[in-house]
């Protein structure tokens, strides 16, 4: 199917690669289908593009290369909602807040996007009682200079 995107213009995405968020996203409850599109050649950054709203695209990354100690447990309710059978079926993304200059960009570690790669079901999980916040510097070493 063809979708209009915020950063890439009109592109073709495979229906079976669309991630479905049955409950939408916090603040975007009507938005239930997204395509994850590479945003950098090295595979570090992605755009999670709404299938229905061209202006709505979130910049994502896998948090673990930037935050190797990042760790949390999914509540049973989230495991059930995502129909997860094994941890190997999970991909985790964090939403980035892009800044200029780029080295000031932050990651939202308090609300990761959890995707079941077998079923393409997704959920943004809000971690309560965790040390994580909505803005963690992606490049803290660059800020310290």
C-alpha positions in Angstrom: 0.0 0.0 0.0 1.1 3.6 -0.6 1.3 6.1 2.2 2.2 9.7 2.4 4.9 10.4 5.0 6.2 13.3 6.9 9.9 12.8 5.9 10.0 10.5 2.9 7.1 11.7 0.7 4.9 9.0 -0.9 6.3 5.5 -0.2 5.2 1.9 -0.6 4.9 -0.2 2.6 3.9 -3.8 2.9 0.6 -4.3 4.7 2.1 -7.2 6.8 4.8 -4.8 8.1 2.3 -2.3 9.5 2.4 -2.2 13.3 -1.0 -2.0 14.9 -1.6 -0.2 18.2 -5.1 -1.4 19.2 -5.4 1.3 21.8 -3.6 4.0 19.9 -0.8 6.0 21.5 -1.1 8.3 24.5 -2.2 11.6 23.0 -3.0 10.0 19.7 -5.7 7.5 20.6 -7.2 7.5 17.0 -3.8 6.6 15.5 -3.7 2.8 15.4 -1.5 1.9 12.4 2.1 2.8 11.8 5.0 1.9 9.5 8.5 1.9 10.8 10.8 3.3 8.1 14.6 3.5 8.3 15.7 7.1 8.8 19.5 6.6 8.8 21.7 4.5 6.6 23.3 2.7 9.5 20.0 1.5 10.9 20.3 3.5 14.1 17.2 5.8 13.6 13.7 5.1 12.3 10.5 7.0 11.6 7.4 5.5 13.0 5.0 7.0 10.4 1.2 7.1 10.9 -0.5 5.2 8.0 -3.5 7.6 8.1 -1.9 11.0 9.0 1.0 12.1 6.8 2.1 14.9 9.3 2.5 12.4 12.2 5.9 10.7 12.3 8.0 9.9 15.4 11.8 9.5 15.3 12.7 6.3 17.1 15.8 4.3 18.1 16.7 1.1 19.7 17.6 2.3 23.2 20.1 -0.4 24.1 23.2 0.9 22.1 22.8 4.3 23.8 21.7 3.0 27.3 23.2 -0.5 27.8 21.8 -0.7 31.3 18.3 0.1 30.3 16.0 -2.6 31.8 12.4 -3.0 32.7 9.8 -5.7 33.2 6.6 -5.7 31.3 3.4 -6.1 33.4 1.3 -9.2 32.6 -1.4 -6.9 31.2 1.0 -5.6 28.5 2.3 -9.1 27.8 -1.3 -10.3 27.3 -2.3 -7.3 25.1 0.8 -7.8 22.9 0.1 -11.6 22.7 3.8 -12.3 23.6 5.0 -15.8 23.9 8.8 -15.3 24.2 11.2 -12.4 24.8 12.7 -13.1 21.4 9.5 -11.8 19.8 10.0 -8.3 21.3 11.5 -5.2 19.8 11.9 -2.1 21.9 12.0 1.4 20.6 12.2 4.8 22.3 10.8 8.0 21.0 13.3 10.8 20.5 12.9 14.5 20.9 15.1 15.9 18.2 17.1 19.0 19.0 19.3 21.4 17.1 22.2 20.8 17.5 21.6 17.1 17.2 23.8 16.1 20.2 21.1 17.6 22.5 18.5 15.1 21.3 16.8 13.2 24.1 15.2 9.7 24.5 11.9 9.0 26.3 12.9 6.0 28.4 9.8 6.2 30.6 7.5 5.3 27.8 9.1 2.7 25.5 7.3 1.3 22.4 7.1 -2.4 22.7 6.4 -4.4 19.5 5.6 -8.1 19.1 7.5 -8.8 15.9 5.5 -12.0 15.2 2.1 -10.4 15.3 3.1 -6.7 14.6 1.1 -5.6 17.7 2.5 -2.6 19.5 1.9 -0.8 22.7 3.5 2.3 24.3 4.1 1.2 27.9 4.3 3.9 30.6 6.8 2.7 33.2 5.7 3.7 36.7 7.9 3.5 39.7 11.0 3.4 37.6 14.1 5.7 37.5 13.4 6.6 33.9 12.2 9.9 32.7 10.9 11.3 29.4 14.1 13.1 28.5 17.5 11.2 28.8 20.3 12.7 26.8 21.2 10.5 23.9 24.8 11.8 23.8 25.6 12.8 27.4 29.4 12.8 26.6 28.8 15.5 24.0 27.0 17.7 26.6 29.6 17.2 29.3 32.2 18.9 27.0 
